């Protein structure tokens, strides 16, 4: 990863995205991983689960989340 993460820009992007999607039919989202920079799909089912649990959108792809989990535990 070459560029530092601009947390304020990321939060503004999330707010704009949420506002734009109000009233829109649910659809899969293409997100960019903060760790490796690869794009990954955040499915409708995953979105519903995250919303139900009160979680924020994932910031890392599944592979980077798994590596991070392995490093912690």
Order of alpha helices (4+ residues) and beta strands (2+ residues): alpha-beta-beta-alpha-alpha
